[in-house]
Amino acid sequence: MAKKGLRSTAQRRLIVDTFFSGAPHMTIEDLLTEVRAHDRGIGYATVYRTLKLLAECGVASERRFGDGLSRYELADDASAHHDHLICVSCGKIIEFEEPRIEALQEEIAAKYGFEVTWHKHEMYGVCLDCRDSKDAASGVS
């Protein structure tokens, strides 16, 4: 943020520190709840603007997983790329890395003479916990 000529206020530092130490895929509301545990005076707009600034600086990535919410995670560098499994029942998000998927994507891009600059891979379905609870509720064993 300093590179963008922005002041590093105590509130911004708290938001940034909480974001870096918090759970992955935080919504603005999640982060607001966490920072308000330390400073009740921090408002929604301050958290929103700080997350947007982190995204503009390339530190955070905004993700949308089809539930109408923006979630934020630490931005990937080339060595930390990951993909997502998203449960449509409970909203659980599982991060995974699979070299075979990455290799297949590279192979497909090469086949079509395409240079990939970035990508995201998201799979939607029902997680094991939700399937197990559904089976338990219906009496299936």
C-alpha positions as CSV (number, residue, x, y, z in Angstrom):
1,M,0.0,0.0,0.0
2,A,3.0,2.3,0.6
3,K,3.9,1.9,-3.0
4,K,0.5,3.4,-3.9
5,G,1.1,6.3,-1.6
6,L,-1.4,5.2,1.0
7,R,-0.9,5.8,4.7
8,S,-0.5,2.8,6.9
9,T,-3.0,3.6,9.7
10,A,-3.4,1.4,12.8
11,Q,-6.8,0.3,11.5
12,R,-5.4,-0.8,8.1
13,R,-2.5,-2.6,9.8
14,L,-5.0,-4.5,12.0
15,I,-7.1,-5.4,9.0
16,V,-4.0,-6.6,7.0
17,D,-2.6,-8.5,9.9
18,T,-5.9,-10.2,10.5
19,F,-6.3,-11.0,6.8
20,F,-2.9,-12.6,6.7
21,S,-3.4,-14.7,9.8
22,G,-7.1,-15.5,9.2
23,A,-8.9,-18.3,7.6
24,P,-8.7,-18.6,3.8
25,H,-11.7,-17.4,1.7
26,M,-12.9,-14.7,4.1
27,T,-15.8,-12.5,3.2
28,I,-15.7,-8.8,4.1
29,E,-18.2,-9.7,6.9
30,D,-15.9,-12.5,8.2
31,L,-12.9,-10.1,8.3
32,L,-15.0,-7.3,9.9
33,T,-16.1,-9.7,12.7
34,E,-12.5,-10.7,13.3
35,V,-11.1,-7.1,13.4
36,R,-14.0,-5.8,15.5
37,A,-12.9,-8.3,18.2
38,H,-9.8,-6.0,18.6
39,D,-11.2,-2.6,17.5
40,R,-15.0,-2.0,17.6
41,G,-14.6,1.3,15.8
42,I,-13.6,-0.3,12.5
43,G,-16.4,0.0,9.9
44,Y,-17.5,-2.1,7.0
45,A,-16.3,0.6,4.5
46,T,-12.7,0.5,5.9
47,V,-12.5,-3.2,5.7
48,Y,-14.0,-3.2,2.1
49,R,-11.6,-0.5,0.9
50,T,-8.6,-2.2,2.5
51,L,-9.4,-5.5,0.9
52,K,-9.8,-3.8,-2.5
53,L,-6.5,-2.1,-2.0
54,L,-4.8,-5.4,-1.2
55,A,-6.3,-6.9,-4.4
56,E,-5.1,-3.9,-6.5
57,C,-1.6,-4.4,-5.0
58,G,-1.6,-8.1,-6.0
59,V,-1.6,-9.3,-2.4
60,A,-5.1,-10.6,-2.2
61,S,-7.3,-12.3,-4.8
62,E,-11.1,-11.9,-4.9
63,R,-13.0,-15.1,-5.5
64,R,-16.6,-15.7,-6.2
65,F,-18.0,-19.2,-5.8
66,G,-21.6,-18.8,-7.0
67,D,-23.1,-17.9,-3.7
68,G,-23.3,-14.2,-4.3
69,L,-20.4,-13.4,-1.9
70,S,-17.0,-12.1,-2.6
71,R,-14.3,-14.0,-0.8
72,Y,-10.7,-13.0,-0.5
73,E,-7.6,-15.2,-0.2
74,L,-3.9,-14.5,-0.4
75,A,-2.9,-14.0,-4.0
76,D,-1.1,-17.0,-5.7
77,D,2.4,-16.7,-6.8
78,A,3.6,-19.2,-9.5
79,S,4.7,-21.7,-6.8
80,A,1.4,-21.6,-4.8
81,H,-1.3,-22.1,-7.4
82,H,-4.3,-24.1,-6.2
83,D,-7.8,-24.9,-7.3
84,H,-11.1,-25.3,-5.5
85,L,-13.8,-27.8,-4.7
86,I,-17.0,-26.0,-3.6
87,C,-19.9,-27.7,-1.8
88,V,-23.2,-26.4,-3.0
89,S,-24.9,-27.6,0.1
90,C,-22.9,-26.1,3.0
91,G,-20.5,-23.7,1.2
92,K,-17.4,-25.6,2.3
93,I,-14.3,-24.7,0.1
94,I,-11.5,-27.2,-0.3
95,E,-8.2,-26.1,-1.8
96,F,-6.2,-28.6,-3.7
97,E,-3.2,-28.9,-6.0
98,E,-3.2,-31.6,-8.7
99,P,-0.1,-31.7,-11.0
100,R,-2.0,-33.9,-13.5
101,I,-4.7,-31.2,-14.0
102,E,-2.0,-28.6,-14.5
103,A,-0.1,-30.8,-17.0
104,L,-3.3,-31.5,-18.9
105,Q,-4.1,-27.8,-19.1
106,E,-0.7,-27.1,-20.5
107,E,-1.0,-29.9,-23.0
108,I,-4.4,-28.6,-24.2
109,A,-3.1,-25.1,-24.5
110,A,0.0,-26.2,-26.5
111,K,-2.2,-28.3,-28.8
112,Y,-4.1,-25.2,-29.8
113,G,-1.1,-22.9,-29.8
114,F,-2.5,-21.0,-26.8
115,E,-0.4,-19.2,-24.2
116,V,-2.1,-19.3,-20.8
117,T,-1.5,-16.2,-18.7
118,W,-3.7,-17.3,-15.8
119,H,-6.5,-19.6,-15.0
120,K,-8.8,-20.8,-12.2
121,H,-10.3,-24.2,-11.8
122,E,-13.4,-24.6,-9.6
123,M,-15.5,-27.7,-9.2
124,Y,-19.0,-27.6,-7.6
125,G,-20.7,-30.5,-6.0
126,V,-21.6,-32.0,-2.6
127,C,-18.9,-32.7,0.1
128,L,-18.6,-35.9,1.9
129,D,-20.0,-34.4,5.2
130,C,-23.2,-33.2,3.4
131,R,-23.6,-36.6,1.6
132,D,-23.2,-38.5,4.8
133,S,-25.8,-36.3,6.6
134,K,-28.2,-36.7,3.8
135,D,-27.7,-40.5,3.9
136,A,-28.1,-40.5,7.7
137,A,-31.3,-38.4,7.5
138,S,-32.8,-40.8,4.9
139,G,-31.8,-43.9,6.7
140,V,-29.3,-45.0,4.1
141,S,-26.2,-46.8,5.5
